[in-house]
């Protein structure tokens, strides 16, 4: 069985620090109930004026992702898991997220000051769709002994790296996402926007899987530069182990934000441990 380890880090964007805005990303990683499988969830709150509680929406997104994805392990066959991941998981995620937002609004309704800070058009949008205030994207990866599930709603990036250093996108870029427009958990039919790939593991699994909010890729000039980041991470883990990478990860992300996008940057990494380093670190 593959010895999987994980890394995670989240930094407040350079532009957010200058503007006095919070980090609106969130990340959580957990082992599934079977004791072997891993679930990684990342979310990126929209951060626009009308999504003024999006950091809370992002935290809700990663929490419900861990809970909803865990239901896969109650199913016995690969065909059942594939069907449920593709057909039911998107609905389950959006349903649970809306329930958490509803509870948040029951505890703390919108304050008059929050609404008065909006322009009239944005206020009308919030009154018509209160979930917009909590708007967030979501990325999730489930790695099990016999399958991997990749899930994406909105912007952000999922990359895999093979043991030989080949980088691929398990889910192609969504061509609908242009400029700052993104699909979101706050959309009226968000489940229809969720993209899922179920991969049965017949051969060797990826050596490394990188999930990152869009502030990371946006800090690089092109796709090749960003893909090199994933390749470099794998090579450092392969050669030196997890601890040196984990200890430097926040510094690297802060540097990328300062020199690039200025946005919050959050990453979750699942990687194989080479035999000579298998006793070191990680979840």
LUMNU-284639 format. One line per 5 residues: number of its first residue (from 1); for each residue x, y, z of N, C-alpha, C. Coordinates in Angstrom, 2 decimals. Layout:
N
NUM = X/Y/Z/X/Y/Z/X/Y/Z; ... $
% end
This chain:
283
1 = 0.85/-1.20/0.00/0.00/0.00/0.00/0.88/1.25/0.00; 0.51/2.24/-0.79/1.31/3.46/-0.91/1.34/4.22/0.42; 2.54/4.70/0.77/2.71/5.48/1.98/2.50/6.96/1.64; 1.26/7.44/1.82/0.93/8.82/1.47/1.20/9.75/2.64; 1.74/10.92/2.36/1.93/11.97/3.35/1.33/13.26/2.84 $
6 = 1.15/14.22/3.72/0.50/15.47/3.32/1.25/16.69/3.82; 1.04/17.78/3.11/1.54/19.09/3.49/0.41/20.09/3.28; 0.40/21.15/4.06/-0.57/22.20/3.82/-0.02/23.53/4.34; -0.45/24.60/3.72/-0.07/25.94/4.17/-1.04/26.94/3.55; -1.27/28.03/4.27/-2.12/29.10/3.78/-1.55/30.42/4.26 $
11 = -1.43/31.39/3.34/-0.88/32.70/3.70/-1.82/33.81/3.25; -1.83/34.86/4.02/-2.60/36.05/3.68/-1.90/36.80/2.56; -2.64/37.16/1.54/-2.05/37.80/0.38/-1.43/39.15/0.69; -0.40/39.49/-0.07/0.27/40.77/0.14/-0.69/41.93/-0.04; -1.55/41.87/-1.05/-2.53/42.94/-1.27/-3.56/42.97/-0.16 $
16 = -3.91/41.82/0.39/-4.86/41.77/1.50/-4.26/42.41/2.75; -2.99/42.19/2.98/-2.34/42.81/4.15/-2.34/44.33/4.00; -2.04/44.81/2.81/-2.01/46.26/2.60/-3.40/46.88/2.78; -4.44/46.13/2.38/-5.80/46.65/2.45/-6.49/46.35/3.77; -5.82/45.63/4.67/-6.41/45.27/5.94/-7.48/44.21/5.84 $
21 = -7.42/43.39/4.78/-8.38/42.31/4.59/-7.86/41.01/5.19; -8.75/40.12/5.65/-8.31/38.83/6.20/-7.93/37.85/5.09; -7.32/36.74/5.49/-7.12/35.62/4.57/-8.48/34.97/4.35; -8.93/34.93/3.11/-10.25/34.41/2.80/-10.21/33.00/2.22; -9.04/32.34/2.31/-8.89/30.93/1.93/-9.09/30.04/3.15 $
26 = -9.25/28.76/2.89/-9.31/27.76/3.96/-8.79/26.44/3.43; -8.23/25.62/4.32/-7.73/24.29/3.94/-7.90/23.35/5.12; -8.30/22.11/4.81/-8.34/21.05/5.82/-7.95/19.73/5.16; -7.22/18.93/5.92/-6.81/17.60/5.47/-7.12/16.62/6.58; -7.67/15.47/6.22/-8.00/14.46/7.23/-7.90/13.07/6.64 $
31 = -7.71/12.11/7.52/-7.80/10.70/7.11/-9.25/10.27/7.14; -9.62/9.43/6.20/-10.98/8.89/6.16/-11.13/7.81/7.23; -12.36/7.35/7.39/-12.66/6.38/8.44/-11.95/5.05/8.26; -11.49/4.75/7.03/-10.80/3.47/6.83/-9.38/3.49/7.38; -8.90/4.66/7.80/-7.57/4.77/8.39/-6.44/4.90/7.38 $
36 = -6.73/4.71/6.09/-5.69/4.77/5.06/-5.88/5.96/4.11; -7.12/6.17/3.73/-7.41/7.17/2.69/-7.30/8.58/3.25; -7.06/9.53/2.34/-6.89/10.93/2.72/-7.88/11.80/1.94; -8.35/12.85/2.59/-9.21/13.84/1.96/-8.59/15.21/2.17; -8.38/15.92/1.07/-7.85/17.28/1.10/-8.92/18.20/0.55 $
41 = -9.20/19.30/1.24/-10.18/20.27/0.78/-9.62/21.68/0.91; -9.75/22.47/-0.16/-9.33/23.87/-0.18/-10.50/24.71/-0.66; -10.62/25.92/-0.14/-11.67/26.84/-0.58/-11.11/28.24/-0.63; -11.67/29.03/-1.52/-11.23/30.41/-1.74/-12.45/31.30/-1.72; -12.62/32.02/-0.61/-13.73/32.98/-0.51/-13.56/34.10/-1.52 $
46 = -14.66/34.56/-2.10/-14.58/35.49/-3.23/-13.94/36.83/-2.86; -14.25/37.34/-1.67/-13.55/38.55/-1.23/-14.05/39.84/-1.83; -15.05/39.80/-2.70/-15.60/41.03/-3.26/-16.44/41.73/-2.20; -16.81/42.96/-2.47/-17.58/43.73/-1.49/-18.88/43.03/-1.11; -19.54/42.42/-2.09/-20.82/41.77/-1.79/-20.65/40.37/-1.18 $
51 = -19.43/39.82/-1.20/-19.15/38.55/-0.52/-18.38/38.84/0.76; -18.99/39.65/1.62/-18.29/40.20/2.78/-18.11/39.20/3.91; -18.71/38.02/3.80/-18.47/36.96/4.79/-17.83/35.73/4.12; -17.11/35.96/3.05/-16.62/34.82/2.27/-15.57/34.00/3.00; -14.83/34.60/3.95/-13.89/33.78/4.71/-14.63/32.72/5.53 $
56 = -15.84/33.06/6.00/-16.66/32.09/6.72/-17.23/31.04/5.75; -17.56/31.49/4.55/-18.04/30.55/3.55/-16.98/29.55/3.15; -15.72/30.00/3.07/-14.62/29.10/2.73/-14.40/28.07/3.83; -14.46/28.50/5.08/-14.28/27.55/6.19/-15.40/26.52/6.21; -16.61/26.99/5.93/-17.74/26.05/5.85/-17.54/25.06/4.72 $
61 = -17.00/25.53/3.60/-16.82/24.66/2.43/-15.88/23.51/2.72; -14.73/23.78/3.36/-13.78/22.69/3.62/-14.32/21.73/4.68; -15.09/22.25/5.62/-15.66/21.38/6.65/-16.67/20.42/6.05; -17.57/20.93/5.19/-18.57/20.04/4.62/-17.94/19.10/3.60; -16.85/19.51/2.96/-16.19/18.62/2.01/-15.66/17.38/2.71 $
66 = -15.03/17.56/3.86/-14.51/16.40/4.59/-15.65/15.46/4.99; -16.74/16.04/5.46/-17.87/15.20/5.90/-18.54/14.50/4.73; -18.79/15.24/3.66/-19.51/14.65/2.52/-18.66/13.62/1.80; -17.38/13.90/1.59/-16.51/12.95/0.89/-16.34/11.66/1.67; -16.43/11.74/2.98/-16.29/10.54/3.80/-17.35/9.51/3.54 $
71 = -18.51/9.94/2.99/-19.59/9.00/2.70/-19.21/7.99/1.63; -18.21/8.30/0.81/-17.76/7.36/-0.23/-17.33/6.02/0.36; -16.80/6.06/1.56/-16.21/4.85/2.14/-17.25/3.94/2.78; -18.52/4.36/2.72/-19.60/3.49/3.17/-20.11/2.62/2.02; -19.63/2.89/0.80/-20.04/2.13/-0.37/-19.02/1.03/-0.64 $
76 = -19.48/-0.09/-1.17/-18.62/-1.27/-1.27/-17.91/-1.41/-2.61; -18.58/-1.13/-3.70/-17.99/-1.41/-5.00/-17.48/-0.13/-5.67; -16.52/-0.30/-6.58/-15.96/0.83/-7.32/-17.04/1.52/-8.16; -17.93/0.73/-8.74/-18.99/1.33/-9.58/-19.93/2.18/-8.74; -20.26/1.71/-7.52/-21.12/2.50/-6.64/-20.42/3.82/-6.24 $
81 = -19.15/3.72/-5.92/-18.41/4.92/-5.52/-18.32/5.91/-6.67; -18.04/5.41/-7.86/-17.93/6.29/-9.02/-19.26/7.00/-9.28; -20.32/6.25/-9.27/-21.64/6.84/-9.54/-22.00/7.87/-8.47; -21.74/7.54/-7.21/-22.09/8.46/-6.13/-21.24/9.72/-6.20; -19.94/9.57/-6.48/-19.05/10.73/-6.57/-19.49/11.67/-7.68 $
86 = -19.87/11.11/-8.80/-20.22/11.94/-9.96/-21.63/12.52/-9.88; -22.56/11.76/-9.28/-23.97/12.17/-9.32/-24.48/12.76/-8.02; -24.02/12.21/-6.89/-24.58/12.64/-5.61/-23.68/13.59/-4.82; -22.37/13.41/-4.92/-21.46/14.22/-4.12/-21.64/15.72/-4.37; -21.74/16.19/-5.62/-21.95/17.63/-5.83/-23.20/18.17/-5.12 $
91 = -24.29/17.42/-5.18/-25.51/17.86/-4.50/-25.34/17.84/-2.99; -24.65/16.81/-2.48/-24.45/16.70/-1.04/-23.60/17.86/-0.53; -22.57/18.20/-1.26/-21.70/19.32/-0.86/-22.47/20.63/-0.80; -23.19/20.93/-1.85/-23.90/22.21/-1.89/-25.03/22.25/-0.85; -25.70/21.13/-0.64/-26.77/21.08/0.37/-26.20/21.34/1.75 $
96 = -25.12/20.66/2.09/-24.53/20.82/3.42/-23.97/22.23/3.61; -23.38/22.78/2.55/-22.82/24.13/2.66/-23.94/25.14/2.93; -25.04/25.04/2.21/-26.15/25.96/2.42/-26.74/25.81/3.81; -26.79/24.60/4.32/-27.29/24.40/5.68/-26.40/25.10/6.70; -25.09/25.02/6.50/-24.18/25.69/7.43/-24.32/27.21/7.33 $
101 = -24.47/27.72/6.13/-24.67/29.17/5.97/-25.99/29.58/6.62; -27.03/28.79/6.45/-28.32/29.11/7.08/-28.16/29.19/8.60; -27.41/28.25/9.18/-27.22/28.28/10.63/-26.42/29.52/11.04; -25.42/29.88/10.24/-24.63/31.07/10.52/-25.52/32.32/10.50; -26.41/32.40/9.52/-27.29/33.56/9.43/-28.32/33.59/10.55 $
106 = -28.74/32.43/11.02/-29.66/32.38/12.17/-28.97/32.93/13.42; -27.71/32.54/13.59/-26.96/33.01/14.76/-26.59/34.48/14.64; -26.24/34.91/13.43/-25.74/36.28/13.24/-26.31/36.83/11.93; -27.52/37.35/11.97/-28.10/37.96/10.76/-27.23/39.12/10.26; -27.40/39.48/9.02/-26.64/40.59/8.47/-26.90/41.85/9.30 $
111 = -25.81/42.52/9.66/-25.92/43.78/10.40/-26.23/44.90/9.42; -26.89/45.93/9.94/-27.23/47.07/9.09/-25.97/47.69/8.49; -24.88/47.70/9.28/-23.63/48.28/8.79/-23.07/47.49/7.61; -23.23/46.16/7.64/-22.76/45.33/6.52/-23.53/45.66/5.24; -24.81/45.82/5.37/-25.65/46.09/4.20/-25.48/47.52/3.70 $
116 = -25.32/48.47/4.62/-25.17/49.87/4.21/-23.84/50.12/3.52; -22.86/49.23/3.71/-21.57/49.39/3.03/-21.64/49.03/1.55; -22.75/48.40/1.14/-22.90/47.96/-0.25/-23.53/49.04/-1.11; -23.23/48.99/-2.41/-23.95/49.85/-3.33/-25.35/49.27/-3.52; -26.30/50.07/-4.00/-27.69/49.59/-4.09/-27.87/48.30/-4.88 $
121 = -27.14/48.16/-5.99/-27.28/46.95/-6.80/-26.81/45.72/-6.04; -25.66/45.83/-5.35/-25.14/44.69/-4.58/-26.06/44.35/-3.42; -26.62/45.36/-2.80/-27.54/45.09/-1.68/-28.76/44.33/-2.16; -29.28/44.70/-3.31/-30.42/43.96/-3.86/-30.05/42.51/-4.15; -28.82/42.30/-4.65/-28.37/40.93/-4.92/-28.29/40.11/-3.64 $
126 = -27.78/40.70/-2.57/-27.67/39.99/-1.28/-29.06/39.69/-0.72; -29.97/40.62/-0.85/-31.33/40.40/-0.36/-32.02/39.28/-1.13; -31.69/39.15/-2.42/-32.28/38.09/-3.25/-31.58/36.75/-3.02; -30.27/36.79/-2.73/-29.48/35.56/-2.56/-28.47/35.78/-1.44; -28.86/35.57/-0.18/-27.95/35.81/0.95/-26.71/34.94/0.93 $
131 = -26.75/33.81/0.20/-25.57/32.95/0.12/-24.40/33.66/-0.57; -24.70/34.66/-1.37/-23.67/35.41/-2.08/-22.67/36.04/-1.11; -23.12/36.43/0.06/-22.22/37.03/1.05/-21.15/36.06/1.50; -21.43/34.76/1.40/-20.51/33.70/1.85/-19.81/33.02/0.67; -19.91/33.57/-0.53/-19.47/32.88/-1.74/-18.05/32.34/-1.70 $
136 = -17.88/31.13/-2.19/-16.58/30.46/-2.13/-16.47/29.41/-3.23; -15.24/29.18/-3.67/-14.93/28.05/-4.53/-14.62/26.83/-3.67; -14.35/25.69/-4.30/-13.99/24.48/-3.57/-13.16/23.56/-4.45; -12.07/23.06/-3.89/-11.26/22.00/-4.49/-11.19/20.86/-3.47; -11.28/19.62/-3.95/-11.14/18.47/-3.05/-10.47/17.32/-3.79 $
141 = -9.67/16.57/-3.05/-9.03/15.36/-3.57/-9.21/14.27/-2.54; -9.65/13.12/-2.99/-9.77/11.93/-2.14/-8.81/10.89/-2.68; -7.86/10.46/-1.87/-6.90/9.44/-2.29/-7.11/8.20/-1.45; -7.51/7.11/-2.10/-7.76/5.83/-1.46/-6.85/4.78/-2.08; -6.73/3.60/-1.46/-5.85/2.58/-2.03/-6.21/2.16/-3.45 $
146 = -7.49/2.24/-3.82/-7.91/1.74/-5.14/-8.47/2.81/-6.07; -8.58/4.04/-5.59/-9.12/5.09/-6.45/-8.70/6.47/-5.95; -8.83/7.46/-6.86/-8.64/8.87/-6.52/-9.84/9.63/-7.09; -10.36/10.56/-6.32/-11.41/11.45/-6.80/-10.88/12.88/-6.78; -11.04/13.57/-7.90/-10.69/14.99/-8.00/-11.99/15.76/-8.18 $
151 = -12.15/16.84/-7.43/-13.38/17.62/-7.49/-13.05/19.10/-7.52; -13.76/19.85/-8.36/-13.49/21.28/-8.46/-14.76/22.05/-8.77; -14.96/23.13/-8.02/-16.00/24.11/-8.30/-15.35/25.48/-8.27; -15.28/26.13/-9.41/-14.68/27.44/-9.48/-13.21/27.38/-9.82; -12.53/28.53/-9.62/-11.13/28.60/-9.99/-10.24/27.89/-8.97 $
156 = -8.94/27.90/-9.21/-8.00/27.09/-8.45/-7.40/26.04/-9.35; -6.46/25.28/-8.81/-5.70/24.36/-9.66/-5.45/23.03/-8.97; -5.56/21.96/-9.76/-5.18/20.61/-9.36/-4.14/20.12/-10.34; -2.98/19.72/-9.82/-1.91/19.17/-10.65/-1.45/17.85/-10.07; -1.07/16.93/-10.96/-0.43/15.69/-10.52/0.97/15.62/-11.10 $
161 = 1.86/14.98/-10.35/3.24/14.78/-10.81/3.56/13.30/-10.72; 4.05/12.73/-11.81/4.45/11.32/-11.80/5.82/11.19/-11.17; 6.20/9.95/-10.87/7.52/9.71/-10.27/8.65/10.19/-11.16; 8.41/10.24/-12.48/9.44/10.70/-13.41/9.38/12.21/-13.66; 8.42/12.90/-12.98/8.37/14.35/-13.09/7.41/14.89/-14.13 $
166 = 6.56/14.05/-14.72/5.57/14.53/-15.69/4.38/15.15/-14.96; 4.01/16.37/-15.37/2.93/17.11/-14.71/1.69/17.10/-15.59; 0.55/16.83/-14.98/-0.72/16.82/-15.71/-1.81/17.48/-14.88; -2.87/17.89/-15.57/-4.08/18.37/-14.91/-5.14/17.28/-14.99; -5.54/16.70/-13.87/-6.58/15.66/-13.93/-7.92/16.21/-14.40 $
171 = -8.17/17.50/-14.16/-9.35/18.17/-14.68/-8.87/19.33/-15.56; -9.33/19.36/-16.78/-8.92/20.43/-17.69/-9.39/21.77/-17.14; -8.71/22.83/-17.53/-9.14/24.16/-17.13/-10.56/24.44/-17.62; -11.33/25.09/-16.78/-12.71/25.43/-17.14/-12.68/26.72/-17.96; -12.99/26.61/-19.23/-12.89/27.75/-20.14/-13.92/28.83/-19.85 $
176 = -14.91/28.51/-19.02/-15.91/29.53/-18.67/-15.36/30.55/-17.69; -14.27/30.23/-17.01/-13.74/31.10/-15.97/-12.78/32.10/-16.61; -13.23/33.31/-16.80/-12.40/34.34/-17.40/-12.37/35.55/-16.47; -11.24/36.28/-16.51/-11.03/37.45/-15.65/-11.27/37.02/-14.20; -12.13/37.72/-13.48/-12.40/37.39/-12.08/-13.70/36.62/-11.91 $
181 = -14.29/36.17/-13.00/-15.55/35.43/-12.91/-15.26/33.97/-12.53; -16.07/33.41/-11.64/-15.88/32.02/-11.25/-17.22/31.40/-10.87; -17.34/30.11/-11.06/-18.48/29.39/-10.52/-18.29/29.29/-9.01; -19.38/29.03/-8.30/-19.33/29.22/-6.85/-20.37/28.39/-6.12; -20.11/28.11/-4.86/-21.08/27.44/-4.01/-22.34/28.28/-3.80 $
186 = -22.23/29.59/-3.99/-23.40/30.44/-3.77/-24.30/30.53/-4.99; -23.92/29.90/-6.10/-24.75/29.93/-7.31/-26.05/29.17/-7.09; -27.07/29.56/-7.82/-28.40/28.98/-7.63/-28.41/27.47/-7.80; -27.69/26.96/-8.80/-27.61/25.51/-9.02/-26.14/25.10/-9.03; -25.48/25.34/-7.91/-24.04/25.12/-7.82/-23.65/23.68/-8.14 $
191 = -24.51/22.72/-7.79/-24.17/21.31/-8.02/-23.97/21.01/-9.51; -24.62/21.78/-10.36/-24.44/21.58/-11.80/-23.09/22.07/-12.30; -22.42/22.90/-11.51/-21.14/23.48/-11.90/-19.95/22.67/-11.38; -20.20/21.73/-10.47/-19.11/20.94/-9.87/-18.59/19.93/-10.89; -17.28/19.91/-11.05/-16.65/18.95/-11.97/-15.95/17.87/-11.14 $
196 = -16.18/16.61/-11.51/-15.65/15.47/-10.75/-14.97/14.49/-11.71; -13.82/14.00/-11.28/-13.17/12.91/-12.01/-12.88/11.78/-11.04; -13.42/10.60/-11.32/-13.16/9.39/-10.54/-12.13/8.55/-11.30; -11.00/8.29/-10.67/-9.92/7.55/-11.32/-9.64/6.25/-10.56; -9.99/5.13/-11.18/-9.63/3.84/-10.60/-8.13/3.64/-10.77 $
201 = -7.48/3.15/-9.73/-6.02/2.99/-9.78/-5.67/1.60/-10.28; -5.36/1.53/-11.56/-4.95/0.27/-12.16/-3.43/0.15/-12.18; -2.75/1.26/-12.38/-1.29/1.27/-12.40/-0.74/2.08/-11.25; 0.40/2.70/-11.48/1.03/3.50/-10.43/0.24/4.80/-10.22; -0.03/5.16/-8.97/-0.70/6.44/-8.71/0.28/7.59/-8.90 $
206 = -0.21/8.83/-8.92/0.72/9.96/-8.99/1.68/9.95/-7.82; 2.87/10.49/-8.04/3.82/10.64/-6.93/3.42/11.79/-6.03; 2.80/12.83/-6.63/2.41/14.01/-5.86/1.16/14.61/-6.50; 0.25/15.08/-5.65/-0.94/15.81/-6.08/-0.91/17.16/-5.38; -0.99/18.22/-6.16/-1.01/19.58/-5.63/-2.37/20.21/-5.88 $
211 = -2.99/20.69/-4.81/-4.21/21.50/-4.91/-3.85/22.90/-4.44; -4.25/23.92/-5.20/-3.88/25.29/-4.85/-4.98/26.26/-5.23; -5.22/27.24/-4.37/-6.13/28.32/-4.75/-5.49/29.16/-5.84; -6.30/29.93/-6.55/-5.82/30.55/-7.79/-4.74/31.60/-7.60; -4.57/32.09/-6.37/-3.51/33.06/-6.13/-2.12/32.53/-6.42 $
216 = -1.96/31.20/-6.38/-0.65/30.60/-6.64/-0.31/30.63/-8.13; -1.18/30.05/-8.95/-0.92/30.04/-10.39/-0.87/31.46/-10.96; -1.68/32.36/-10.41/-1.71/33.74/-10.89/-0.44/34.51/-10.56; 0.42/33.92/-9.73/1.69/34.56/-9.39/2.79/34.23/-10.39; 2.47/33.39/-11.37/3.46/32.98/-12.37/3.07/33.50/-13.75 $
221 = 4.06/33.70/-14.56/3.84/34.30/-15.87/3.02/33.39/-16.77; 3.23/32.09/-16.66/2.54/31.17/-17.57/2.35/29.81/-16.90; 1.66/28.94/-17.61/1.36/27.60/-17.11/2.63/26.80/-16.86; 3.61/26.95/-17.72/4.86/26.19/-17.56/5.55/26.54/-16.25; 5.56/27.83/-15.90/6.19/28.24/-14.65/5.48/27.66/-13.45 $
226 = 4.14/27.63/-13.49/3.39/27.07/-12.37/3.58/25.56/-12.29; 3.57/24.88/-13.42/3.78/23.44/-13.39/5.15/23.09/-12.83; 6.13/23.94/-13.08/7.47/23.68/-12.56/7.48/23.69/-11.03; 6.60/24.49/-10.43/6.48/24.51/-8.97/6.12/23.13/-8.44; 5.12/22.49/-9.07/4.71/21.15/-8.63/5.85/20.15/-8.82 $
231 = 6.53/20.26/-9.93/7.67/19.36/-10.20/8.78/19.57/-9.17; 9.08/20.82/-8.86/10.12/21.12/-7.87/9.76/20.59/-6.49; 8.49/20.73/-6.11/8.05/20.22/-4.81/8.30/18.72/-4.72; 7.93/17.98/-5.77/8.14/16.54/-5.76/9.62/16.20/-5.68; 10.44/16.89/-6.44/11.87/16.59/-6.43/12.49/16.87/-5.06 $
236 = 12.07/17.94/-4.41/12.60/18.23/-3.07/12.14/17.20/-2.05; 10.87/16.81/-2.12/10.39/15.78/-1.19/11.09/14.46/-1.45; 11.24/14.12/-2.71/11.92/12.86/-3.08/13.35/12.83/-2.57; 14.05/13.97/-2.68/15.47/13.99/-2.35/15.76/14.30/-0.88; 14.87/15.11/-0.26/15.20/15.60/1.09/14.18/15.24/2.16 $
241 = 12.98/14.80/1.74/11.94/14.49/2.71/10.96/15.63/2.87; 9.94/15.39/3.69/8.86/16.35/3.85/9.24/17.55/4.72; 10.01/17.32/5.80/10.23/18.37/6.78/10.84/19.64/6.20; 11.87/19.57/5.35/12.42/20.82/4.80/11.42/21.58/3.95; 10.57/20.85/3.23/9.56/21.50/2.40/8.50/22.15/3.27 $
246 = 7.99/21.42/4.27/6.96/21.98/5.15/7.47/23.21/5.89; 8.71/23.19/6.33/9.24/24.31/7.11/9.42/25.57/6.25; 9.58/25.40/4.94/9.79/26.55/4.06/8.54/26.95/3.27; 7.48/26.16/3.35/6.35/26.33/2.45/5.69/27.69/2.60; 5.43/28.14/3.83/4.78/29.43/4.01/5.65/30.56/3.47 $
251 = 6.94/30.46/3.67/7.85/31.49/3.15/7.75/31.55/1.62; 7.74/30.39/0.97/7.64/30.37/-0.49/6.32/30.96/-0.97; 5.24/30.65/-0.26/3.93/31.18/-0.66/3.86/32.69/-0.45; 4.40/33.18/0.67/4.43/34.62/0.89/5.24/35.33/-0.20; 6.34/34.72/-0.56/7.19/35.30/-1.61/6.45/35.34/-2.94 $
256 = 5.73/34.26/-3.26/4.97/34.21/-4.51/3.89/35.29/-4.53; 3.19/35.47/-3.40/2.15/36.48/-3.35/2.74/37.88/-3.48; 3.84/38.13/-2.79/4.46/39.46/-2.82/4.96/39.82/-4.21; 5.54/38.85/-4.90/6.13/39.11/-6.20/5.15/38.87/-7.36; 4.00/38.28/-7.03/3.07/37.92/-8.09/1.68/38.47/-7.89 $
261 = 0.72/37.62/-7.54/-0.69/37.97/-7.57/-1.12/38.94/-6.48; -0.44/38.93/-5.34/-0.88/39.71/-4.18/-2.04/39.08/-3.45; -2.54/37.96/-3.94/-3.72/37.29/-3.40/-3.32/36.32/-2.29; -4.32/35.91/-1.49/-4.11/34.80/-0.57/-3.68/33.58/-1.38; -2.81/32.75/-0.80/-2.39/31.51/-1.46/-2.49/30.37/-0.46 $
266 = -3.14/29.31/-0.87/-3.31/28.13/-0.03/-3.02/26.89/-0.84; -2.28/25.96/-0.25/-1.98/24.70/-0.94/-2.23/23.51/-0.02; -2.61/22.41/-0.63/-2.66/21.12/0.03/-1.94/20.13/-0.87; -1.05/19.35/-0.30/-0.23/18.42/-1.07/-0.38/17.02/-0.50; -0.59/16.07/-1.38/-0.53/14.64/-1.03/0.59/14.03/-1.85 $
271 = 1.49/13.33/-1.19/2.64/12.79/-1.93/3.02/11.41/-1.40; 3.65/10.65/-2.28/4.23/9.38/-1.89/5.57/9.63/-1.20; 5.91/8.78/-0.28/7.22/8.87/0.34/8.14/7.81/-0.26; 9.29/8.23/-0.80/10.28/7.25/-1.27/10.70/6.32/-0.13; 11.08/5.12/-0.49/11.41/4.10/0.52/12.46/4.58/1.52 $
276 = 13.48/5.29/1.05/14.56/5.69/1.95/14.16/6.81/2.89; 12.94/7.41/2.67/12.49/8.48/3.54/11.15/8.14/4.20; 10.70/6.93/4.06/9.34/6.58/4.46/9.10/6.73/5.94; 10.10/6.80/6.74/9.89/6.95/8.18/9.74/8.38/8.64; 9.78/9.35/7.73/9.81/10.75/8.15/8.48/11.44/8.00 $
281 = 8.11/12.26/9.00/7.09/13.29/8.98/5.76/12.99/8.34; 4.91/14.01/8.30/3.65/13.97/7.58/2.49/13.41/8.38; 1.30/13.52/7.80/0.08/13.03/8.44/0.02/11.52/8.37 $
% end
